[in-house]
Amino acid sequence: SYNRSTFHMRGLCISMLVVLAAPAGAAAVGCRDDAASWLVGRGELLADRGCGGFLLTTDAEDHAESLGDVRWKEPITLPYELELRWQRLDPGGGRTMWLTLIGGDLLFKDGAVGWYVDPAQLRRDGYRRIPGLSSHDVHRFAIRQTAELVELRIDGKLAARIPFRPGRRRGRVGIGFNGARGYRALVRFSDFVVRSGAQ
């Protein structure tokens, strides 16, 4: 749960992580997926130490919840595969992280995944239980999206196959999450790879 004393103590640790992170261009040398390869919608993106790792914060503005999201600059075409490792570094395990795919968002929270196209569809379909899925642990996510389905593997195990026909074949993929109102929530992701044309 979010209480001020707990969050402020955790926030101190988060602030230290951000300070220790390398400047945004530091991971660019020898790295294909540097911070310049991303479009930041909300929040702030920092290159983490080492090659291909990033820290993403929410915006901490005074709306219903804080939001952070980035998009890979290069549009991709169906079919494609996407892989990354990520984890939440703030206390918000009950809140949502998501991957923006073509035509919808793949949602994650502790113990569950969901597919989001619009609010009515999410209310109808709900979330699928995934025992052992913790937003605070590092998990490897692998997604394959074709013109007919979205397939999700977590740590190498098949977690979901979702029939879905998007209205378009090309778009940008991305990463997003939410946090408590007025606070900078934090996630770390790394090893991001997207391969367009994968069958």
Buried (B, 14 or more C-beta within 10 A) or exposed (E): EBEEEEBEEBBEEBEEBBEEBBEBEBBBEEBEBBBEBBEBBBBBBBBBEEBBBBBBBBBBEEEEBBBBBBBBEEEBEBBBBBBBBBBBBBBBEEBBBBBBBBBBBBBBBBBBBBBBBEEEEBEEEEBBEBEEBBBBEEBBBBBBBBEEBBBBBBBEEEBBEBEBEBEEEEBBBBBBBBBBBEBBBBBBBBEBEBEBEEE
